[in-house]
Amino acid sequence: MLLSEGMSKNKEEFYADADKEFKAALAAYPNFPMAYYADGLALARLKQDEAAKSQFEHYIAMTKEETADRGRARRYVERPELASRS
């Protein structure tokens, strides 16, 4: 919710709040690949490229099926600035 709010309003505080929420969710449920992916998007929007790359790498490691999101995550690891435009 906060991530989509941040995307629609393009406000940094929503991305920061989304990052906190994803971190809390991952602390409770570490086997939640989409939370890693979404947190990577939030971190990329905050221009925290290394942290975003790390989250995308976790997502890739946890998902084995080749999906559009997995392909995007691989591209975002190489070029995290692309995630800030999605």
N, C-alpha and C positions, 0 to 999 in steps of 0.2 A: 504494500500500500504506500509506504513512504517513498520507495524507489519510484513508483509511477507518479506520485505527487511531485517529486523532485524533477522528473523528466518533463511533466506538463508545465511546471512553473519555473523550471531551471534555477532553483534556489539551492545553494550549497548546504544550508542547514538541513534540508530534507535528506540529502545524500549522507550527511554525517549521522543523522538519526537512523537512517536505514542501515548504515554500517553497524551501529551499536546493536540494533535489533537482530541483524544477521549473526553477529558475534554471539549474542545471547542464545539464539536458536541453535547455533552450532555447538555451543558449550553443552546444551541439553541433549541435542541430537546430532552427534558428529557424523553420522552416516546419511546426510541430507545433501546430495550433490547439487541440487538447484540452489540451495542457500549459498554454496561456495560461488557458483556462477553469478548469482544476483549480487552478492557482496563484491565480487570482482568488478561488476558494472558500476556499483556505487563508488568504489575506491578509484576507479578510472576517472569518473566524473569529478572526483576530488583531486585529481592529478597526483594520486599516490600510486605511481606506476609499479614500483617493486611489490607493494602489498597486493595490488590488483593482479599482477602476474602470478603471484603465489596462490591466490584463490583460484584463478583459472587453471593452474597446474594441478591443484587438488581436485577440481572438477574433472579434468581429463583423466586423472589417475583412477577416479571412482567410477567413471562411465566407460563401458567397453563397446557399447553399440554405437555405430557411426551415425550421428544425427547432425542436423544443421547447427544446433547449439554447440556440439562438440567441435565441429569444424570451425565455428566462430571463435571458440575458446582457444584453439590452437593458433589462430591468426592473432588474437588479442595478446597471447603470450609473446609473440614476436613484435607486435606493434600495439601496445596498450592504448595509444591515442585513438585507435579505431573504435574501441569500446566506448569512449566518451562521446562518440557521434551517433551511436546506435539508438 
